[in-house]
Amino acid sequence: MGYDFAIIGGGIVGLSTGMNLNKRFPNAKIVVIEKEAGLAEHQTGHNSGVIHSGIYYKPGSFKARFAREGSKSMTEFCKTYGIDHDICGKVIVATKEEELPTLENLYKRGIENKLDIQKIDKSELKEIEPHVNGLSAIRVPQAGIVNYRQVSEKFAEIIQDNGGEIKLNSKVKSIHEETTGVTIVTSKETVKANIVINCAGLHSDRVATLSGYKTDMKIVPFRGEYFKLKPEKRDLVKHLIYPVPNPDFPFLGVHFTRMIDGEIEAGPNAVLSFKREGYKKTDLNLKDLYEVLSYGGFWKLASKFMKEGTKEYVRSFSKKQFTKSLQELIPDIREEDLITAPAGVRAQAISQDGSMVDDFHIIHGNRTIHVCNAPSPAATASIEIGKEVVKQLPQQTHLTEAVVTT
């Protein structure tokens, strides 16, 4: 059986793409191919569930626009389908004098990104987060929390209710793109489609390579390790509490997140994972590790951030140092208040020059589209990313004709 569209990857971006395809082409035959036994098993199912605002991202970028618009569309989606969510807001806190200029620059960026945010002083911050140590802060009222697994399940339900198929336990082995269509060989069967969309997340670069395309980048997995607060300490955090990001390091720093189930997560740090799906320190895949260590772009990145990267590794192995980082925001936190929580892995694309690919990145083939860099805030932006992928489809040769004749 042939399909109009085959989507590789059953995470939130792939499922959103399938849902948006069905809206635009209601008669199209759509299939989602996922190698795991369930959906949303990796980045989607291991994130902290934050609905981001887009304040951090370069004005005019996909990330800035899709996060801003995505926070609205995600909230509306949750309201429509009765998915638990809470637009609780967050504060970005400067705890030192030297952080105040960076906080001011971040505020200006938020205004450029058309966000309704407010600068607040120490007393106003205490009204929102009584236990936080801060000199000044930015209040971001549109930030929120949700369970993205539940969102993904609803996306999948919509796809299936409209005639789409989802094939689990189907690992892609090879892809053959020809003038008349694309053949995908999986661990279970051969699937033929007019158009293939690669939303494989941690393996998106490999899927692009299987299709015959060079990406000039490589996915490097970074593990984010978390703790959670003991139940009796949850009252220390009312909403979402973030530090001012370090301008010398491309991660947001350890922060506090109130989860939709009431738990409080603290973290993450960011360390190289020795496996693309390595959620434990002991996880190792020699092929994955070799690809990273033999990639010049990684070593250029590592040399650039050696000092900060070393601090991340120290925090990874020292709960005491992790606690000290958290105490900069909430001094009342103690080491015994922290319980180890599940980790996540970020699929970060690194260019050959050692720079992190900063924006969502979409590569076009003849009959394939490859979403090759979709880390955070991709869950927030997933509905908008799906719309954008579908919007770009008319650029594909024969696409309109293929769908109209279905």
VEXTILO-76683 format. One record per residue (C-alpha): residue number from 1; residue in three letters; x, y, z. Coordinates in Angstrom, 1 decimal. Example, Ala and Ser with C-alpha at 12.3 -4.5 7.8 and 13.67 -1.06 7.14 Angstrom:
BEGIN
1, ALA, 12.3, -4.5, 7.8
2, SER, 13.7, -1.1, 7.1
END
This chain:
BEGIN
1, MET, 0.0, 0.0, 0.0
2, GLY, 1.3, 3.4, -0.9
3, TYR, 1.1, 6.6, 1.2
4, ASP, 1.0, 10.2, 0.2
5, PHE, 3.1, 11.1, 3.3
6, ALA, 5.3, 9.0, 5.6
7, ILE, 6.6, 10.7, 8.7
8, ILE, 9.7, 9.2, 10.4
9, GLY, 9.6, 9.8, 14.1
10, GLY, 6.7, 9.5, 16.6
11, GLY, 7.7, 12.4, 18.9
12, ILE, 5.7, 15.5, 19.3
13, VAL, 7.1, 17.2, 16.2
14, GLY, 6.4, 14.2, 13.9
15, LEU, 2.9, 13.8, 15.3
16, SER, 2.1, 17.5, 15.0
17, THR, 3.3, 17.4, 11.4
18, GLY, 0.9, 14.5, 10.8
19, MET, -2.0, 16.3, 12.4
20, ASN, -1.3, 19.4, 10.3
21, LEU, -0.9, 17.4, 7.1
22, ASN, -4.3, 16.0, 7.7
23, LYS, -5.8, 19.4, 8.1
24, ARG, -4.4, 20.6, 4.8
25, PHE, -4.9, 17.4, 2.9
26, PRO, -7.8, 15.6, 4.5
27, ASN, -7.9, 12.9, 1.8
28, ALA, -4.2, 12.1, 2.0
29, LYS, -2.9, 8.7, 3.2
30, ILE, -0.6, 9.4, 6.1
31, VAL, 1.6, 7.1, 8.1
32, VAL, 3.9, 7.8, 11.1
33, ILE, 6.8, 5.3, 11.5
34, GLU, 8.3, 5.0, 15.0
35, LYS, 11.1, 2.6, 16.0
36, GLU, 10.0, 2.4, 19.7
37, ALA, 7.1, 0.4, 21.1
38, GLY, 5.3, 3.7, 22.1
39, LEU, 5.1, 7.3, 21.1
40, ALA, 7.0, 10.3, 22.6
41, GLU, 9.6, 8.0, 24.2
42, HIS, 12.6, 10.3, 23.9
43, GLN, 13.0, 14.1, 23.9
44, THR, 9.2, 14.6, 24.1
45, GLY, 8.7, 12.2, 27.0
46, HIS, 11.8, 13.3, 29.0
47, ASN, 11.5, 17.1, 29.1
48, SER, 10.3, 19.3, 32.0
49, GLY, 7.0, 20.1, 30.4
50, VAL, 7.5, 23.9, 30.2
51, ILE, 5.5, 26.0, 27.8
52, HIS, 8.1, 28.5, 26.7
53, SER, 7.6, 32.1, 25.8
54, GLY, 10.4, 32.7, 23.3
55, ILE, 12.2, 35.4, 25.3
56, TYR, 15.7, 33.9, 24.9
57, TYR, 15.8, 33.6, 21.1
58, LYS, 17.1, 35.8, 18.4
59, PRO, 14.4, 38.2, 17.1
60, GLY, 13.1, 37.0, 13.8
61, SER, 14.3, 33.4, 14.2
62, PHE, 12.1, 30.4, 13.9
63, LYS, 12.6, 29.7, 17.6
64, ALA, 11.5, 33.1, 18.7
65, ARG, 8.5, 33.2, 16.4
66, PHE, 7.4, 29.6, 16.9
67, ALA, 7.8, 29.7, 20.6
68, ARG, 5.8, 32.9, 20.9
69, GLU, 3.1, 31.7, 18.6
70, GLY, 3.4, 28.1, 19.9
71, SER, 2.8, 29.0, 23.5
72, LYS, -0.6, 30.4, 22.3
73, SER, -1.5, 27.6, 20.0
74, MET, -0.4, 25.0, 22.6
75, THR, -2.5, 26.6, 25.3
76, GLU, -5.5, 26.8, 23.0
77, PHE, -5.0, 23.2, 22.0
78, CYS, -5.0, 22.1, 25.6
79, LYS, -8.1, 24.1, 26.3
80, THR, -9.9, 22.6, 23.3
81, TYR, -9.1, 19.0, 24.2
82, GLY, -9.2, 19.2, 28.0
83, ILE, -5.5, 18.6, 28.6
84, ASP, -4.2, 19.7, 32.0
85, HIS, -2.0, 22.8, 31.8
86, ASP, -1.2, 25.8, 33.8
87, ILE, -0.1, 29.2, 32.5
88, CYS, 1.6, 29.9, 35.8
89, GLY, 4.3, 32.3, 34.6
90, LYS, 8.0, 32.4, 35.4
91, VAL, 10.6, 34.7, 36.7
92, ILE, 14.2, 35.1, 35.4
93, VAL, 16.3, 36.2, 38.3
94, ALA, 19.5, 38.2, 38.7
95, THR, 21.2, 37.2, 41.9
96, LYS, 24.4, 39.3, 41.4
97, GLU, 25.2, 42.8, 40.4
98, GLU, 27.2, 41.6, 37.4
99, GLU, 24.1, 39.8, 36.0
100, LEU, 22.0, 43.0, 35.8
101, PRO, 23.3, 44.2, 32.4
102, THR, 22.5, 40.7, 30.9
103, LEU, 19.1, 40.8, 32.5
104, GLU, 18.5, 44.2, 30.9
105, ASN, 19.6, 42.9, 27.5
106, LEU, 17.3, 39.9, 27.9
107, TYR, 14.4, 42.2, 28.7
108, LYS, 15.1, 44.2, 25.6
109, ARG, 15.2, 41.0, 23.5
110, GLY, 11.8, 40.0, 25.0
111, ILE, 10.3, 43.3, 24.0
112, GLU, 11.8, 42.9, 20.5
113, ASN, 10.1, 39.4, 20.4
114, LYS, 6.8, 41.1, 21.1
115, LEU, 6.3, 39.6, 24.5
116, ASP, 4.2, 41.1, 27.3
117, ILE, 6.9, 40.9, 30.1
118, GLN, 7.7, 43.1, 33.1
119, LYS, 10.9, 44.1, 34.9
120, ILE, 10.3, 43.7, 38.6
121, ASP, 12.4, 44.7, 41.6
122, LYS, 13.3, 42.7, 44.7
123, SER, 10.2, 43.4, 46.7
124, GLU, 7.9, 42.5, 43.7
125, LEU, 9.9, 39.3, 43.2
126, LYS, 9.4, 38.4, 46.8
127, GLU, 5.6, 38.7, 46.3
128, ILE, 5.7, 36.1, 43.5
129, GLU, 8.5, 33.8, 44.9
130, PRO, 9.0, 34.5, 48.6
131, HIS, 12.0, 32.2, 49.0
132, VAL, 14.0, 33.4, 46.0
133, ASN, 17.2, 35.4, 46.4
134, GLY, 17.3, 38.1, 43.7
135, LEU, 18.2, 41.7, 43.1
136, SER, 15.9, 42.1, 40.1
137, ALA, 13.9, 39.9, 37.7
138, ILE, 11.9, 39.6, 34.6
139, ARG, 8.3, 38.3, 35.0
140, VAL, 7.2, 36.3, 32.0
141, PRO, 3.4, 35.7, 32.6
142, GLN, 2.8, 33.6, 29.4
143, ALA, 5.1, 30.7, 30.4
144, GLY, 3.4, 27.6, 31.7
145, ILE, 3.5, 23.9, 32.2
146, VAL, 1.9, 20.8, 30.6
147, ASN, 2.5, 17.1, 30.1
148, TYR, 3.8, 16.8, 26.5
149, ARG, 3.2, 13.0, 26.5
150, GLN, -0.5, 13.7, 26.9
151, VAL, -0.4, 16.3, 24.1
152, SER, 1.4, 13.8, 21.8
153, GLU, -1.2, 11.2, 22.6
154, LYS, -4.0, 13.6, 21.5
155, PHE, -2.1, 14.4, 18.3
156, ALA, -1.8, 10.7, 17.5
157, GLU, -5.5, 10.2, 18.3
158, ILE, -6.4, 13.0, 15.9
159, ILE, -4.2, 11.5, 13.1
160, GLN, -5.8, 8.0, 13.6
161, ASP, -9.4, 9.4, 13.8
162, ASN, -8.8, 10.9, 10.4
163, GLY, -7.6, 7.7, 8.8
164, GLY, -3.9, 8.0, 9.4
165, GLU, -1.8, 5.1, 10.5
166, ILE, 0.9, 4.7, 13.2
167, LYS, 3.5, 1.9, 12.9
168, LEU, 5.4, 1.2, 16.1
169, ASN, 8.4, -1.1, 16.6
170, SER, 9.4, -0.1, 13.0
171, LYS, 13.1, 1.0, 12.8
172, VAL, 14.1, 2.5, 9.5
173, LYS, 16.8, 0.5, 7.8
174, SER, 17.1, 2.2, 4.4
175, ILE, 15.5, 5.0, 2.4
176, HIS, 15.5, 5.1, -1.4
177, GLU, 14.4, 8.4, -3.0
178, GLU, 13.5, 8.1, -6.6
179, THR, 11.7, 10.4, -9.2
180, THR, 8.4, 8.6, -8.6
181, GLY, 8.4, 8.3, -4.9
182, VAL, 10.3, 7.1, -1.8
183, THR, 10.8, 3.6, -0.5
184, ILE, 11.4, 3.0, 3.2
185, VAL, 12.6, -0.3, 4.4
186, THR, 11.9, -0.8, 8.1
187, SER, 12.6, -3.7, 10.5
188, LYS, 9.1, -4.9, 9.8
189, GLU, 8.2, -4.1, 6.2
190, THR, 8.7, -1.9, 3.1
191, VAL, 6.7, 1.3, 3.0
192, LYS, 6.2, 3.4, -0.2
193, ALA, 5.3, 7.1, -0.1
194, ASN, 5.2, 10.1, -2.3
195, ILE, 6.8, 12.4, 0.3
196, VAL, 8.8, 11.5, 3.4
197, ILE, 9.2, 13.9, 6.3
198, ASN, 12.1, 13.2, 8.7
199, CYS, 11.2, 14.1, 12.3
200, ALA, 13.6, 11.6, 13.9
201, GLY, 15.0, 13.9, 16.6
202, LEU, 18.1, 12.3, 18.0
203, HIS, 18.6, 10.4, 14.8
204, SER, 17.5, 13.0, 12.3
205, ASP, 21.0, 13.5, 10.8
206, ARG, 21.3, 9.8, 10.3
207, VAL, 17.9, 9.6, 8.6
208, ALA, 18.9, 12.4, 6.3
209, THR, 22.1, 10.5, 5.4
210, LEU, 20.1, 7.4, 4.7
211, SER, 18.1, 9.5, 2.2
212, GLY, 21.3, 10.6, 0.5
213, TYR, 21.7, 14.1, 1.9
214, LYS, 24.7, 15.7, 3.6
215, THR, 23.7, 18.0, 6.5
216, ASP, 27.0, 19.6, 7.3
217, MET, 26.1, 19.1, 10.9
218, LYS, 25.9, 16.3, 13.4
219, ILE, 23.5, 15.6, 16.3
220, VAL, 25.5, 15.6, 19.5
221, PRO, 23.5, 14.3, 22.5
222, PHE, 23.7, 16.3, 25.8
223, ARG, 22.2, 14.7, 28.9
224, GLY, 20.3, 17.0, 31.2
225, GLU, 20.3, 15.7, 34.8
226, TYR, 17.7, 16.6, 37.3
227, PHE, 16.8, 16.4, 40.9
228, LYS, 13.3, 16.9, 42.4
229, LEU, 12.4, 18.4, 45.7
230, LYS, 11.1, 16.3, 48.5
231, PRO, 7.3, 16.8, 48.9
232, GLU, 7.7, 18.7, 52.2
233, LYS, 9.9, 21.2, 50.4
234, ARG, 7.7, 21.9, 47.4
235, ASP, 6.3, 25.1, 48.9
236, LEU, 9.7, 26.7, 48.3
237, VAL, 8.8, 27.1, 44.6
238, LYS, 5.5, 28.6, 43.5
239, HIS, 6.0, 28.9, 39.7
240, LEU, 9.0, 28.6, 37.4
241, ILE, 12.3, 30.1, 38.5
242, TYR, 15.2, 30.6, 36.1
243, PRO, 18.6, 32.2, 36.5
244, VAL, 20.0, 34.8, 34.1
245, PRO, 21.6, 32.7, 31.4
246, ASN, 25.4, 32.7, 31.2
247, PRO, 26.3, 34.6, 28.0
248, ASP, 29.4, 32.5, 27.8
249, PHE, 27.5, 29.1, 27.7
250, PRO, 24.7, 28.1, 25.4
251, PHE, 22.5, 26.5, 28.0
252, LEU, 20.0, 28.1, 30.4
253, GLY, 21.5, 27.0, 33.7
254, VAL, 19.9, 25.1, 36.5
255, HIS, 16.4, 26.2, 37.4
256, PHE, 13.2, 25.2, 39.2
257, THR, 10.2, 23.9, 37.4
258, ARG, 6.8, 23.2, 39.0
259, MET, 5.4, 20.2, 37.1
260, ILE, 1.8, 19.7, 36.1
261, ASP, 1.6, 16.9, 38.7
262, GLY, 2.8, 19.2, 41.5
263, GLU, 6.3, 17.9, 41.7
264, ILE, 9.2, 20.4, 41.6
265, GLU, 12.2, 19.6, 39.3
266, ALA, 15.6, 21.2, 39.8
267, GLY, 18.1, 21.3, 37.0
268, PRO, 19.3, 20.5, 34.5
269, ASN, 23.0, 20.5, 34.1
270, ALA, 24.3, 19.7, 30.6
271, VAL, 26.9, 17.0, 29.9
272, LEU, 27.9, 15.0, 26.9
273, SER, 25.9, 11.7, 26.7
274, PHE, 27.9, 8.7, 25.6
275, LYS, 24.7, 7.4, 23.9
276, ARG, 22.2, 9.2, 21.8
277, GLU, 19.5, 7.9, 24.1
278, GLY, 21.7, 7.7, 27.2
279, TYR, 19.6, 8.7, 30.2
280, LYS, 22.0, 7.3, 32.7
281, LYS, 25.7, 8.1, 33.4
282, THR, 26.5, 4.4, 32.7
283, ASP, 24.7, 4.3, 29.3
284, LEU, 27.3, 3.8, 26.5
285, ASN, 27.0, 3.1, 22.8
286, LEU, 30.4, 2.8, 21.1
287, LYS, 29.1, 3.9, 17.7
288, ASP, 27.4, 7.0, 19.1
289, LEU, 30.4, 7.9, 21.1
290, TYR, 32.9, 7.3, 18.2
291, GLU, 30.8, 9.6, 16.0
292, VAL, 31.0, 12.4, 18.5
293, LEU, 34.7, 12.0, 19.4
294, SER, 35.7, 11.7, 15.7
295, TYR, 33.8, 14.9, 14.8
296, GLY, 35.9, 18.0, 14.5
297, GLY, 33.0, 20.2, 15.2
298, PHE, 32.6, 18.7, 18.7
299, TRP, 36.2, 19.4, 19.7
300, LYS, 35.9, 23.0, 18.4
301, LEU, 32.8, 23.4, 20.6
302, ALA, 34.4, 21.7, 23.6
303, SER, 37.5, 23.9, 23.5
304, LYS, 35.4, 27.0, 23.3
305, PHE, 33.4, 26.1, 26.4
306, MET, 36.0, 24.1, 28.3
307, LYS, 35.7, 26.1, 31.6
308, GLU, 31.9, 26.0, 31.8
309, GLY, 31.7, 22.4, 30.5
310, THR, 34.0, 21.3, 33.4
311, LYS, 31.7, 22.9, 35.9
312, GLU, 28.8, 21.0, 34.4
313, TYR, 30.7, 17.7, 34.9
314, VAL, 31.6, 18.6, 38.4
315, ARG, 27.9, 19.2, 39.1
316, SER, 27.0, 15.9, 37.5
317, PHE, 29.1, 13.9, 40.0
318, SER, 28.8, 16.2, 43.0
319, LYS, 25.3, 16.6, 44.5
320, LYS, 26.9, 19.2, 46.9
321, GLN, 28.0, 21.4, 43.9
322, PHE, 24.6, 21.0, 42.2
323, THR, 23.0, 22.1, 45.5
324, LYS, 25.3, 25.2, 45.6
325, SER, 24.1, 26.2, 42.2
326, LEU, 20.5, 25.9, 43.2
327, GLN, 21.1, 27.9, 46.4
328, GLU, 22.1, 30.9, 44.4
329, LEU, 18.4, 31.1, 43.6
330, ILE, 16.8, 29.6, 46.7
331, PRO, 19.2, 29.7, 49.7
332, ASP, 17.0, 27.5, 51.8
333, ILE, 17.6, 24.5, 49.6
334, ARG, 19.6, 21.8, 51.3
335, GLU, 21.4, 18.8, 49.8
336, GLU, 19.1, 16.4, 51.7
337, ASP, 16.0, 18.1, 50.1
338, LEU, 17.0, 16.7, 46.6
339, ILE, 15.9, 13.4, 45.2
340, THR, 17.4, 12.1, 41.9
341, ALA, 14.9, 12.5, 39.0
342, PRO, 14.9, 11.1, 35.5
343, ALA, 17.3, 12.7, 33.0
344, GLY, 16.6, 13.9, 29.5
345, VAL, 18.8, 14.0, 26.4
346, ARG, 18.9, 17.1, 24.1
347, ALA, 19.5, 16.4, 20.4
348, GLN, 21.7, 19.4, 19.6
349, ALA, 23.0, 19.9, 16.0
350, ILE, 26.7, 21.0, 15.9
351, SER, 28.1, 22.5, 12.7
352, GLN, 31.6, 21.6, 11.4
353, ASP, 32.9, 24.9, 12.6
354, GLY, 32.0, 24.0, 16.2
355, SER, 29.0, 26.3, 16.5
356, MET, 25.7, 25.1, 17.9
357, VAL, 23.0, 25.3, 15.2
358, ASP, 21.0, 28.0, 16.9
359, ASP, 17.7, 27.7, 15.1
360, PHE, 15.3, 25.0, 14.0
361, HIS, 16.8, 23.7, 10.8
362, ILE, 14.9, 22.2, 7.8
363, ILE, 16.6, 20.6, 4.9
364, HIS, 14.9, 19.9, 1.6
365, GLY, 15.4, 16.9, -0.7
366, ASN, 13.4, 16.2, -3.9
367, ARG, 10.8, 14.1, -2.2
368, THR, 12.0, 14.4, 1.4
369, ILE, 12.0, 17.1, 4.1
370, HIS, 14.4, 16.8, 7.1
371, VAL, 13.8, 18.6, 10.4
372, CYS, 17.4, 18.3, 11.5
373, ASN, 17.6, 20.6, 14.6
374, ALA, 14.6, 20.7, 16.9
375, PRO, 15.7, 20.8, 20.5
376, SER, 13.9, 23.0, 23.2
377, PRO, 11.6, 24.8, 22.7
378, ALA, 10.4, 22.4, 20.0
379, ALA, 7.7, 20.9, 22.3
380, THR, 6.2, 24.3, 22.9
381, ALA, 6.6, 25.2, 19.2
382, SER, 5.5, 21.8, 17.9
383, ILE, 2.2, 22.9, 16.4
384, GLU, 3.9, 25.8, 14.7
385, ILE, 6.8, 23.6, 13.4
386, GLY, 4.2, 21.2, 12.0
387, LYS, 2.4, 24.1, 10.2
388, GLU, 5.8, 25.3, 8.8
389, VAL, 6.7, 21.9, 7.5
390, VAL, 3.4, 21.6, 5.7
391, LYS, 3.7, 25.1, 4.4
392, GLN, 7.0, 24.3, 2.8
393, LEU, 5.6, 21.2, 1.1
394, PRO, 4.6, 22.9, -2.2
395, GLN, 8.3, 23.5, -2.9
396, GLN, 8.6, 19.7, -3.3
397, THR, 8.5, 18.4, -6.9
398, HIS, 5.2, 16.7, -7.9
399, LEU, 3.7, 17.2, -4.4
400, THR, 0.4, 19.0, -5.3
401, GLU, -0.2, 16.6, -8.1
402, ALA, 0.5, 13.6, -6.0
403, VAL, -2.0, 14.6, -3.3
404, VAL, -4.7, 15.9, -5.6
405, THR, -4.8, 12.5, -7.4
406, THR, -5.1, 10.6, -4.2
END
